[in-house]
Amino acid sequence: MSRLPSTFDLGLDTGAELTRGSVPTQRGQDPHRVTHEQVVRARLSVARSAIDAEDCRILLDMLGLIDGEDGIPPVRR
């Protein structure tokens, strides 16, 4: 049985390399900031997985995906 190396070189074109078990970092100004697109995609995912409307509302609230009084969901603050 052969073993794969723990580091995979993606080549000179990307200038990146991945190590087994590593998590890629986000690109952009603030890597910890959740974008509007991510919120929309998360809401859609929750809606698809929810049993009914009440279940969806509870899940969205637990995840901080419901807009607050200022129109911004807690997950984006």
Secondary structure by P-SEA (a helix, b strand, c coil): cccccccccccccccccccccbbbbbbccccccccaaaaaaaaaaaaaacccaaaaaaaaaaacccccccccccccc
